[in-house]
């Protein structure tokens, strides 16, 4: 019984030491663009043109205020 426990613990120790490296040094990470540059798809808010930062900030503010439970009118 003791021998089986020793084999099990040895196997567990070997498995724990075999973790692969998870660092990001291998390949460069692509950085995202600015949020107001827009996506090239049909799922953008109506009345908004990609690249217009002021209009994008207004759309975000309006959407956040519509989700605000303290100022929502029932």
Steps between C-alpha positions, in 0.01 A plus 500: 500500500782737590677423175184582300463831682866583429456424128184711488666798669805470274278501191307798633825692560619427145170617352511822701849581374412459134308825452571677170625856480210743460687825435412725207855548377458262204279710273410868500153588621288703260385823659144614450403818324313788654140413596353784299663377179213255470454148383452404139162336544128581499458499879580861581262752656287696260612856429861431591783526252824309565790726595288770670630502859259764635195325360629166634537646851147644478361159393677326792376761748143471370509120516636508857235747611226281351624217722517714814227378738507820707392729216286256300137603485249217541 
